[in-house]
Amino acid sequence: MRWVARAGVLIVVAVGLLLTSHAEAATTCSPGSYLDAGSGACVPAPAGTYAPGGTATAPVPCPPGTYGTVTGATSASQCTDAPAGFYVSTAGQTSPTPCAAGTYQPNAGGSECIPAPTGSYVASAGQTQAAPCSAGTYQPHTGANECIRAPAGSYVASTGQTQATPCAAGTYQPDAGAGICVPAPAGSYVASAGQTQAAPCSAGTYQPNAGANECIPAPVNTYVPTTGATAATPCPAGTDQPNAGSSSCVPVSTTVNCSAGTYYSTAATACVPAPAGTYSAGGTATAPTYCAIGTYQPTTGATSCIPAPAGTYVALVGQASPTPCAAGTFQPNVGATSCEPAPVNTYVPTSGATAATPCPAGTDQPNAGSSSCVPVSTTVNCSAGTYYSTAAAACVPAPAGSYAPGGTGTAPVPCSIGTYQPTPGASACIPAPAGSYVASTGQSQATPCTAGTYQSDTGADSCVPAPAGTYVASAGQASSTPCPDGTYQPGTGATSCEPAPAGTDVTSTGQASPTPCPAGTYQSSTGATSCVPAPSPPPAPATRQRPAPQPGAY
């Protein structure tokens, strides 16, 4: 019986060894599965994860920016990049999320979406780019899903604007969403900026021109009886009006009968000569009449005014002399109120000219209003930041996204890949700063590297995915960050690290995988930096010894 009992112990011990050996064999799972702690069995990695096999007790989530649709995946290469217009913000996802209206994502593998810049919008979900606000609309905020119509009294002339511009004095706009403002009609005015309607000229005033910001008082001996007038009316015979800005005339005393060139002064109680810059027909007039624009009168006691000669102009009423046209301008007509600039390829060397002179052979002049010509060989010598536009026949600034070295260039140079230029009139482009890139030519701004990627160099045309064992948590970074102790990251392009699963540890930074606890140690927590020695088994109970029999005992 004792032998059998010992054999029974041996059998029990052998069965225990057999069970232990079987359990240890079950802990090694094939690729695409992991050991389920509850059941002790190998189970397939669910969609959104993968399992390299072995002793892992949990699947590895597909990193942010990717997702998984199949079960039993064996590596991160079986995770799918989120398509452009979509993103995956957290690890372990089975499908991408469309970028919401107001955001977009131009690249595949995004872990977040980009807010629409100011001056643009994204109207619907799942878009790969933002659209500029159209003329008549604007958007001062980022992340918008629509643009704002320019309020009445303002306008937006071009696309991609961040604010509306108030209509200037002399113009108005009654409607919202306008791209231009409306000039005040003749007979009306707009006194200040940002108005929604024009005001009619009041009685006693008039305005013959459109786009005015004020009305003109009716001159002496004229009147304007109604609002919205475009001209003043001379006083009828037998009446006059000594005051400007009047809405009616008054009867003239029959005792006043001044000679031509004089008028009756109530202050002097006598007929006096009309001063320079005015005239008088005499008779019952009680005030002189100002010379109109385009005319002048240098003497006193005149009965009429003189038209400005060719080569001169008179811009204001009541002038005693005309003004000569300045060099670079001319006027071929008499009675003018302004001068004309010399056209392109002509010049006016002196003041008071009646015509422009063509540039001599071998010279030209790309700018209007010039007083001289220049040799043809030097006409194209633009300053740095500008180029010669044949359409404008002048040097013009290089637009944003390009540069011009100046000199004889006839076109701007687009910024090359890896560089950008936000300012017009630049003579060079700017390398993309570290943490950003420029993927195509002619760009006015650099694009920040998305989360999960970085760029340590300047002037780059793309960003680098964070290597395994590192991550990049936010956009615009110049380097990746090593995973801290207790965490790891097997994939590239990650935005975060994973805690070491139970049964493993990560003892140093920058690791791509956890290390299983060696035999004799364990770890029940996640995110551990070391394993714990297994406790020693309790000592075996002591065996009592029967004393040996003494001689003679029975």
VEXDREN-2710 file (C-alpha; in Angstrom, 1 decimal):
% VEXDREN-2710
k/r/px/py/pz
1/MET/0.0/0.0/0.0
2/ARG/2.8/2.4/0.8
3/TRP/4.3/1.7/-2.6
4/VAL/1.0/2.2/-4.3
5/ALA/0.6/5.4/-2.4
6/ARG/4.0/6.5/-3.5
7/ALA/3.2/5.4/-7.0
8/GLY/0.0/7.4/-6.8
9/VAL/2.0/10.5/-5.8
10/LEU/4.3/9.9/-8.7
11/ILE/1.3/9.5/-11.0
12/VAL/-0.1/12.8/-9.7
13/VAL/3.2/14.5/-10.1
14/ALA/3.5/13.2/-13.6
15/VAL/0.0/14.4/-14.5
16/GLY/0.8/17.8/-13.0
17/LEU/3.9/18.0/-15.2
18/LEU/1.9/17.0/-18.2
19/LEU/-0.8/19.7/-17.6
20/THR/1.9/22.3/-17.0
21/SER/3.7/21.4/-20.2
22/HIS/0.4/21.6/-22.1
23/ALA/-0.4/25.1/-20.7
24/GLU/3.0/26.4/-21.6
25/ALA/2.6/25.1/-25.1
26/ALA/-0.8/27.0/-25.4
27/THR/0.9/30.4/-24.6
28/THR/2.6/30.5/-28.0
29/CYS/0.1/31.9/-30.5
30/SER/0.5/31.9/-34.3
31/PRO/0.7/35.3/-36.1
32/GLY/-2.7/37.0/-36.3
33/SER/-3.8/35.8/-32.8
34/TYR/-3.0/36.5/-29.2
35/LEU/-3.4/34.7/-25.9
36/ASP/-6.7/35.5/-24.2
37/ALA/-6.1/35.8/-20.5
38/GLY/-9.6/34.7/-19.6
39/SER/-9.8/31.6/-21.6
40/GLY/-6.2/30.8/-22.0
41/ALA/-6.8/30.2/-25.7
42/CYS/-5.3/31.9/-28.8
43/VAL/-8.0/34.2/-30.4
44/PRO/-7.8/36.1/-33.7
45/ALA/-6.9/39.8/-33.5
46/PRO/-10.2/41.7/-34.0
47/ALA/-10.7/44.3/-36.8
48/GLY/-8.8/47.5/-36.0
49/THR/-5.9/45.6/-34.5
50/TYR/-3.2/43.1/-35.4
51/ALA/-1.2/40.5/-33.5
52/PRO/2.3/39.3/-34.4
53/GLY/1.8/36.1/-32.5
54/GLY/4.0/34.6/-29.8
55/THR/3.3/35.2/-26.1
56/ALA/1.4/38.5/-26.6
57/THR/-1.7/38.7/-24.3
58/ALA/-3.4/41.5/-26.3
59/PRO/-3.6/42.7/-29.9
60/VAL/-1.8/45.8/-31.1
61/PRO/-4.3/48.6/-32.2
62/CYS/-3.8/50.1/-35.7
63/PRO/-2.1/53.5/-35.0
64/PRO/-4.0/56.8/-35.4
65/GLY/-4.3/57.7/-39.1
66/THR/-5.0/54.1/-40.0
67/TYR/-7.8/51.6/-39.5
68/GLY/-8.3/47.8/-39.9
69/THR/-11.2/46.0/-41.5
70/VAL/-10.1/42.4/-41.2
71/THR/-9.7/40.0/-38.3
72/GLY/-6.5/38.1/-37.7
73/ALA/-4.1/40.8/-39.1
74/THR/-0.5/40.0/-38.4
75/SER/1.3/43.4/-38.7
76/ALA/0.8/47.2/-39.0
77/SER/1.1/46.9/-42.8
78/GLN/-2.4/45.4/-42.9
79/CYS/-3.8/48.6/-41.4
80/THR/-5.2/51.0/-44.0
81/ASP/-4.4/54.7/-44.3
82/ALA/-7.4/57.0/-43.8
83/PRO/-8.1/58.4/-47.3
84/ALA/-7.8/62.1/-48.1
85/GLY/-10.9/63.8/-46.7
86/PHE/-11.1/61.4/-43.8
87/TYR/-9.1/60.9/-40.5
88/VAL/-8.6/58.4/-37.7
89/SER/-7.9/60.2/-34.5
90/THR/-7.4/57.2/-32.1
91/ALA/-5.8/53.8/-32.3
92/GLY/-7.7/50.6/-32.9
93/GLN/-10.4/51.9/-35.3
94/THR/-12.3/49.8/-37.9
95/SER/-13.2/52.7/-40.2
96/PRO/-12.2/56.3/-41.0
97/THR/-14.3/59.4/-40.1
98/PRO/-15.1/62.0/-42.7
99/CYS/-13.7/65.4/-42.0
100/ALA/-16.6/67.6/-40.7
101/ALA/-17.9/70.6/-42.7
102/GLY/-15.5/73.4/-42.1
103/THR/-12.4/71.1/-42.1
104/TYR/-10.5/69.2/-44.7
105/GLN/-7.6/66.8/-45.1
106/PRO/-5.6/66.8/-48.4
107/ASN/-3.5/63.8/-47.5
108/ALA/-4.0/60.1/-46.8
109/GLY/-3.2/58.8/-43.3
110/GLY/-4.4/61.8/-41.4
111/SER/-5.1/61.7/-37.7
112/GLU/-6.9/65.0/-37.7
113/CYS/-8.5/67.4/-40.1
114/ILE/-7.4/71.0/-41.0
115/PRO/-9.7/73.9/-40.3
116/ALA/-10.6/75.9/-43.4
117/PRO/-8.3/79.0/-43.4
118/THR/-9.7/82.5/-43.1
119/GLY/-11.1/83.7/-46.4
120/SER/-12.3/80.2/-47.3
121/TYR/-14.8/77.5/-46.3
122/VAL/-15.6/73.8/-46.5
123/ALA/-19.4/73.3/-47.1
124/SER/-19.7/69.6/-46.6
125/ALA/-18.0/66.6/-44.9
126/GLY/-15.2/64.5/-46.4
127/GLN/-13.5/67.2/-48.4
128/THR/-9.8/67.3/-49.4
129/GLN/-9.5/71.1/-49.8
130/ALA/-11.1/74.4/-48.8
131/ALA/-12.8/76.7/-51.3
132/PRO/-12.0/80.5/-51.3
133/CYS/-14.9/82.7/-50.5
134/SER/-16.4/84.2/-53.7
135/ALA/-16.5/87.9/-54.6
136/GLY/-19.2/89.5/-52.5
137/THR/-18.5/87.2/-49.5
138/TYR/-15.8/86.9/-46.8
139/GLN/-14.8/84.8/-43.8
140/PRO/-12.7/86.2/-40.9
141/HIS/-12.6/82.9/-39.0
142/THR/-11.0/79.5/-39.5
143/GLY/-13.0/76.3/-39.7
144/ALA/-16.1/77.8/-41.4
145/ASN/-18.6/75.9/-43.5
146/GLU/-19.8/78.9/-45.4
147/CYS/-18.8/82.5/-46.1
148/ILE/-20.5/85.7/-44.9
149/ARG/-22.2/88.0/-47.4
150/ALA/-20.8/91.5/-47.4
151/PRO/-23.3/93.7/-45.5
152/ALA/-25.2/96.4/-47.3
153/GLY/-23.0/99.5/-47.4
154/SER/-19.9/97.4/-48.1
155/TYR/-18.4/95.1/-50.8
156/VAL/-15.9/92.3/-51.4
157/ALA/-14.2/92.8/-54.8
158/SER/-12.2/89.5/-55.1
159/THR/-12.2/85.9/-53.9
160/GLY/-10.6/84.6/-50.7
161/GLN/-11.1/87.7/-48.5
162/THR/-11.3/87.9/-44.7
163/GLN/-13.3/91.1/-44.4
164/ALA/-15.7/93.4/-46.3
165/THR/-14.7/96.9/-47.4
166/PRO/-17.0/99.8/-46.6
167/CYS/-18.2/101.7/-49.7
168/ALA/-16.2/104.9/-50.0
169/ALA/-17.8/108.3/-49.7
170/GLY/-19.6/109.1/-53.0
171/THR/-20.7/105.5/-53.4
172/TYR/-23.2/103.2/-51.7
173/GLN/-24.6/99.7/-51.8
174/PRO/-28.2/98.8/-50.9
175/ASP/-27.8/95.0/-51.1
176/ALA/-25.8/92.4/-49.2
177/GLY/-23.3/90.2/-51.0
178/ALA/-22.1/92.8/-53.4
179/GLY/-18.7/92.8/-55.3
180/ILE/-18.8/96.6/-56.1
181/CYS/-20.4/99.8/-54.8
182/VAL/-22.7/102.1/-56.8
183/PRO/-21.8/105.7/-57.5
184/ALA/-24.2/108.3/-56.1
185/PRO/-26.4/109.4/-59.1
186/ALA/-26.2/113.0/-60.4
187/GLY/-28.4/115.1/-58.1
188/SER/-27.4/113.2/-55.0
189/TYR/-24.4/112.5/-52.8
190/VAL/-23.0/110.1/-50.2
191/ALA/-21.2/112.1/-47.5
192/SER/-19.4/109.2/-45.6
193/ALA/-18.2/105.6/-46.1
194/GLY/-20.3/102.5/-45.5
195/GLN/-23.7/103.9/-46.7
196/THR/-26.6/101.9/-48.1
197/GLN/-28.2/104.7/-50.1
198/ALA/-27.5/108.1/-51.6
199/ALA/-29.2/111.3/-50.3
200/PRO/-30.8/113.8/-52.7
201/CYS/-29.2/117.3/-52.9
202/SER/-31.4/119.6/-50.8
203/ALA/-33.1/122.7/-52.3
204/GLY/-30.6/125.4/-52.9
205/THR/-27.9/122.9/-53.9
206/TYR/-27.2/120.6/-56.9
207/GLN/-24.7/118.1/-58.2
208/PRO/-24.1/117.5/-62.0
209/ASN/-21.8/114.5/-61.5
210/ALA/-22.2/111.0/-60.3
211/GLY/-20.1/109.7/-57.4
212/ALA/-20.1/112.9/-55.4
213/ASN/-19.7/113.2/-51.6
214/GLU/-21.3/116.6/-51.4
215/CYS/-23.6/119.0/-53.3
216/ILE/-22.8/122.4/-54.7
217/PRO/-24.5/125.5/-53.4
218/ALA/-26.4/127.4/-56.1
219/PRO/-24.1/130.3/-57.2
220/VAL/-25.1/134.0/-56.6
221/ASN/-28.0/135.0/-58.9
222/THR/-29.1/131.4/-59.4
223/TYR/-31.5/129.2/-57.4
224/VAL/-32.5/125.5/-57.0
225/PRO/-36.2/125.2/-55.9
226/THR/-36.4/121.4/-55.4
227/THR/-34.3/118.5/-54.1
228/GLY/-32.3/116.2/-56.3
229/ALA/-31.3/118.9/-58.8
230/THR/-28.4/118.4/-61.3
231/ALA/-28.1/122.1/-62.1
232/ALA/-28.9/125.6/-60.8
233/THR/-31.3/127.9/-62.6
234/PRO/-30.5/131.6/-63.4
235/CYS/-32.7/134.1/-61.7
236/PRO/-35.5/135.4/-64.0
237/ALA/-35.4/139.0/-65.4
238/GLY/-36.3/141.5/-62.7
239/THR/-35.0/139.2/-59.9
240/ASP/-31.7/138.2/-58.4
241/GLN/-30.1/136.4/-55.5
242/PRO/-27.1/137.9/-53.7
243/ASN/-26.6/134.8/-51.6
244/ALA/-25.2/131.4/-52.7
245/GLY/-27.2/128.3/-51.9
246/SER/-30.6/129.8/-52.3
247/SER/-33.9/128.1/-53.3
248/SER/-35.5/131.2/-54.8
249/CYS/-34.8/134.7/-56.2
250/VAL/-36.0/138.0/-55.0
251/PRO/-37.3/141.1/-56.9
252/VAL/-34.6/143.7/-57.8
253/SER/-35.3/147.4/-56.8
254/THR/-36.0/149.4/-59.9
255/THR/-33.8/152.2/-58.6
256/VAL/-30.7/150.1/-59.1
257/ASN/-29.3/150.3/-62.7
258/CYS/-25.6/149.6/-62.6
259/SER/-23.4/149.6/-65.7
260/ALA/-22.0/146.4/-67.2
261/GLY/-19.1/145.2/-65.1
262/THR/-20.5/146.5/-61.9
263/TYR/-23.1/145.5/-59.4
264/TYR/-25.1/147.3/-56.6
265/SER/-23.4/146.9/-53.2
266/THR/-25.9/147.2/-50.4
267/ALA/-23.0/147.8/-48.0
268/ALA/-21.6/150.6/-50.2
269/THR/-25.1/151.7/-51.4
270/ALA/-23.4/152.2/-54.8
271/CYS/-22.5/150.3/-58.0
272/VAL/-18.9/148.8/-57.6
273/PRO/-16.7/146.8/-60.1
274/ALA/-16.9/143.1/-60.1
275/PRO/-13.6/141.8/-58.5
276/ALA/-11.1/139.6/-60.4
277/GLY/-12.4/136.1/-60.8
278/THR/-16.0/137.4/-61.3
279/TYR/-18.1/139.3/-63.7
280/SER/-21.3/141.4/-63.7
281/ALA/-23.8/142.2/-66.4
282/GLY/-24.8/145.4/-64.5
283/GLY/-28.4/146.5/-64.2
284/THR/-30.1/145.4/-61.1
285/ALA/-27.4/142.9/-60.0
286/THR/-26.6/143.1/-56.3
287/ALA/-23.6/140.7/-56.4
288/PRO/-21.0/139.6/-58.9
289/THR/-21.1/136.2/-60.6
290/TYR/-18.1/133.8/-60.0
291/CYS/-16.3/132.6/-63.1
292/ALA/-17.2/129.0/-63.7
293/ILE/-14.6/126.1/-63.7
294/GLY/-12.6/126.2/-67.0
295/THR/-12.8/130.0/-67.1
296/TYR/-11.0/132.9/-65.3
297/GLN/-10.9/136.7/-65.1
298/PRO/-7.8/138.6/-64.2
299/THR/-9.2/142.1/-64.1
300/THR/-11.9/143.9/-62.2
301/GLY/-15.1/145.3/-63.7
302/ALA/-15.4/142.5/-66.3
303/THR/-18.6/141.6/-68.0
304/SER/-17.6/138.0/-68.8
305/CYS/-15.0/135.4/-68.0
306/ILE/-12.2/134.0/-70.3
307/PRO/-11.8/130.3/-71.2
308/ALA/-8.6/128.7/-70.0
309/PRO/-6.2/128.7/-73.0
310/ALA/-4.9/125.4/-74.4
311/GLY/-2.0/124.2/-72.2
312/THR/-3.8/125.4/-69.0
313/TYR/-6.8/124.5/-66.9
314/VAL/-9.0/126.0/-64.2
315/ALA/-10.3/123.5/-61.7
316/LEU/-12.2/125.8/-59.3
317/VAL/-14.8/128.6/-59.6
318/GLY/-13.9/132.3/-59.1
319/GLN/-10.3/132.1/-60.3
320/ALA/-8.3/135.1/-61.5
321/SER/-5.8/133.1/-63.6
322/PRO/-5.4/129.7/-65.2
323/THR/-2.9/127.0/-64.1
324/PRO/-0.3/125.8/-66.6
325/CYS/-0.3/122.0/-67.2
326/ALA/2.7/120.5/-65.4
327/ALA/5.6/118.8/-67.2
328/GLY/4.4/115.3/-68.2
329/THR/0.9/116.6/-68.9
330/PHE/-0.8/118.6/-71.7
331/GLN/-4.1/120.1/-72.7
332/PRO/-5.0/120.7/-76.4
333/ASN/-8.4/122.3/-75.7
334/VAL/-9.5/125.7/-74.3
335/GLY/-11.8/125.9/-71.3
336/ALA/-10.4/122.8/-69.7
337/THR/-10.8/121.8/-66.0
338/SER/-7.8/119.4/-65.9
339/CYS/-4.8/118.2/-68.0
340/GLU/-4.1/114.9/-69.7
341/PRO/-1.1/112.7/-68.8
342/ALA/1.4/112.0/-71.7
343/PRO/0.6/108.6/-73.1
344/VAL/3.0/105.7/-72.9
345/ASN/6.0/106.2/-75.3
346/THR/5.5/110.0/-75.4
347/TYR/6.7/112.8/-73.1
348/VAL/6.1/116.4/-72.2
349/PRO/9.3/118.1/-71.1
350/THR/7.9/121.5/-70.0
351/SER/4.8/123.0/-68.4
352/GLY/2.0/124.6/-70.4
353/ALA/2.1/122.1/-73.3
354/THR/-0.8/121.6/-75.7
355/ALA/0.4/118.2/-77.0
356/ALA/2.7/115.3/-76.0
357/THR/5.8/114.5/-78.1
358/PRO/6.5/111.0/-79.4
359/CYS/9.8/109.4/-78.0
360/PRO/12.7/109.8/-80.5
361/ALA/14.0/106.7/-82.3
362/GLY/16.0/104.5/-79.9
363/THR/14.1/105.5/-76.9
364/ASP/10.7/104.8/-75.3
365/GLN/8.8/105.5/-72.1
366/PRO/6.8/102.6/-70.4
367/ASN/5.0/105.0/-68.0
368/ALA/2.3/107.5/-68.7
369/GLY/2.7/111.1/-67.5
370/SER/6.5/111.3/-68.1
371/SER/8.6/114.3/-68.9
372/SER/11.3/112.5/-70.7
373/CYS/12.1/109.3/-72.6
374/VAL/14.9/106.7/-71.9
375/PRO/17.1/104.6/-74.1
376/VAL/15.4/101.4/-75.1
377/SER/18.2/99.3/-73.8
378/THR/17.5/100.6/-70.2
379/THR/13.8/100.6/-70.3
380/VAL/13.6/97.1/-68.8
381/ASN/15.6/97.6/-65.6
382/CYS/13.1/96.8/-62.9
383/SER/14.0/97.0/-59.3
384/ALA/14.4/93.8/-57.2
385/GLY/10.9/92.3/-56.4
386/THR/9.4/93.6/-59.7
387/TYR/9.3/92.5/-63.3
388/TYR/8.4/94.3/-66.6
389/SER/4.8/93.7/-67.6
390/THR/4.4/94.1/-71.3
391/ALA/0.6/94.4/-70.8
392/ALA/1.0/97.3/-68.3
393/ALA/4.2/98.6/-70.0
394/ALA/5.6/99.1/-66.6
395/CYS/7.4/97.3/-63.7
396/VAL/4.9/95.6/-61.4
397/PRO/5.4/93.7/-58.1
398/ALA/5.9/89.9/-58.3
399/PRO/2.7/88.3/-56.8
400/ALA/2.6/86.2/-53.6
401/GLY/4.0/82.7/-54.3
402/SER/6.7/84.1/-56.6
403/TYR/9.7/86.4/-56.7
404/ALA/11.5/88.7/-59.2
405/PRO/15.2/89.5/-59.2
406/GLY/14.5/92.7/-61.1
407/GLY/16.5/93.8/-64.1
408/THR/15.3/92.7/-67.5
409/GLY/12.9/90.0/-66.3
410/THR/9.5/90.0/-68.0
411/ALA/7.8/87.5/-65.8
412/PRO/7.8/86.5/-62.1
413/VAL/9.6/83.3/-61.0
414/PRO/7.3/80.8/-59.1
415/CYS/8.7/79.8/-55.7
416/SER/10.3/76.3/-56.1
417/ILE/9.2/73.2/-54.2
418/GLY/10.2/73.5/-50.6
419/THR/9.9/77.4/-50.6
420/TYR/7.1/79.9/-50.4
421/GLN/6.5/83.7/-50.4
422/PRO/3.5/85.3/-48.7
423/THR/4.3/88.9/-49.7
424/PRO/4.0/90.5/-53.1
425/GLY/7.1/92.3/-54.4
426/ALA/9.6/89.8/-53.1
427/SER/13.1/89.3/-54.5
428/ALA/13.5/85.8/-53.1
429/CYS/11.4/82.9/-51.7
430/ILE/11.5/81.6/-48.1
431/PRO/12.5/78.0/-47.3
432/ALA/9.7/76.1/-45.5
433/PRO/10.6/76.2/-41.7
434/ALA/11.4/73.0/-39.8
435/GLY/8.1/71.4/-39.0
436/SER/6.5/72.3/-42.3
437/TYR/6.8/71.6/-46.0
438/VAL/5.9/73.0/-49.5
439/ALA/4.9/70.2/-51.9
440/SER/4.4/72.2/-55.1
441/THR/5.7/75.4/-56.8
442/GLY/4.3/78.8/-56.6
443/GLN/3.0/78.6/-53.0
444/SER/2.3/81.6/-50.7
445/GLN/2.6/79.6/-47.5
446/ALA/4.1/76.5/-46.0
447/THR/1.9/73.6/-44.8
448/PRO/2.5/72.3/-41.2
449/CYS/3.5/68.7/-40.9
450/THR/0.4/66.7/-39.6
451/ALA/0.4/64.9/-36.3
452/GLY/2.4/61.7/-36.6
453/THR/4.9/63.3/-39.0
454/TYR/7.8/65.8/-38.6
455/GLN/10.4/67.6/-40.6
456/SER/13.7/68.6/-39.0
457/ASP/15.1/70.4/-42.1
458/THR/14.1/73.7/-43.7
459/GLY/13.1/73.8/-47.3
460/ALA/11.4/70.4/-47.3
461/ASP/8.8/69.2/-49.8
462/SER/7.3/66.6/-47.5
463/CYS/7.2/65.4/-43.9
464/VAL/8.7/62.2/-42.4
465/PRO/6.5/59.7/-40.5
466/ALA/7.5/59.2/-36.9
467/PRO/9.7/56.0/-36.7
468/ALA/8.7/53.0/-34.7
469/GLY/9.4/53.7/-31.1
470/THR/8.5/57.4/-31.4
471/TYR/5.5/59.6/-31.9
472/VAL/4.5/63.1/-32.9
473/ALA/1.4/64.3/-30.9
474/SER/0.6/67.6/-32.7
475/ALA/1.1/69.3/-36.1
476/GLY/4.1/71.4/-37.1
477/GLN/6.8/69.6/-35.3
478/ALA/10.5/69.5/-36.2
479/SER/11.3/66.1/-34.5
480/SER/9.6/63.0/-33.2
481/THR/9.5/62.1/-29.4
482/PRO/10.8/58.8/-28.1
483/CYS/8.2/56.7/-26.4
484/PRO/8.8/57.0/-22.6
485/ASP/9.7/54.1/-20.3
486/GLY/6.8/51.7/-19.9
487/THR/5.4/52.4/-23.4
488/TYR/6.2/51.4/-27.0
489/GLN/5.1/52.0/-30.6
490/PRO/5.5/49.3/-33.3
491/GLY/4.1/51.4/-36.1
492/THR/5.4/54.5/-38.0
493/GLY/3.5/57.8/-38.2
494/ALA/2.1/57.5/-34.7
495/THR/0.6/60.3/-32.6
496/SER/1.0/58.5/-29.3
497/CYS/2.6/55.4/-27.6
498/GLU/1.0/52.2/-26.3
499/PRO/1.4/51.1/-22.6
500/ALA/3.3/47.8/-22.2
501/PRO/0.7/45.0/-21.8
502/ALA/0.5/43.0/-18.6
503/GLY/3.1/40.3/-18.6
504/THR/5.7/42.6/-20.3
505/ASP/7.8/45.6/-19.6
506/VAL/9.6/48.4/-21.4
507/THR/12.7/49.4/-19.5
508/SER/14.0/52.3/-21.8
509/THR/12.7/55.0/-24.1
510/GLY/12.2/54.7/-27.8
511/GLN/11.1/51.1/-28.0
512/ALA/9.1/49.5/-30.8
513/SER/7.9/46.5/-28.8
514/PRO/7.5/45.4/-25.2
515/THR/9.7/42.7/-23.6
516/PRO/8.0/39.6/-22.1
517/CYS/8.8/39.1/-18.4
518/PRO/11.5/36.3/-18.2
519/ALA/10.9/33.0/-16.4
520/GLY/10.6/33.5/-12.6
521/THR/9.1/37.0/-13.0
522/TYR/5.7/38.5/-13.8
523/GLN/3.9/41.8/-14.2
524/SER/0.1/42.2/-13.6
525/SER/-0.1/45.9/-14.6
526/THR/0.1/47.7/-18.0
527/GLY/2.7/50.3/-18.7
528/ALA/5.3/48.7/-16.5
529/THR/9.0/49.6/-16.7
530/SER/10.2/46.3/-15.0
531/CYS/8.9/42.8/-14.1
532/VAL/8.5/41.5/-10.5
533/PRO/10.2/38.4/-9.2
534/ALA/7.7/35.6/-8.6
535/PRO/7.2/34.8/-4.8
536/SER/9.0/31.7/-3.4
537/PRO/6.8/28.7/-2.7
538/PRO/6.1/28.0/1.1
539/PRO/8.5/25.5/2.7
540/ALA/7.4/21.8/2.9
541/PRO/6.1/20.6/6.4
542/ALA/8.6/18.7/8.7
543/THR/8.3/14.8/8.9
544/ARG/8.1/13.4/12.4
545/GLN/10.7/10.6/13.2
546/ARG/9.8/7.6/15.3
547/PRO/12.4/7.0/18.0
548/ALA/14.5/3.8/17.7
549/PRO/13.5/1.0/20.1
550/GLN/15.8/0.7/23.2
551/PRO/17.4/-2.6/24.1
552/GLY/15.2/-4.7/26.3
553/ALA/12.1/-2.7/25.4
554/TYR/9.1/-4.5/24.3
END
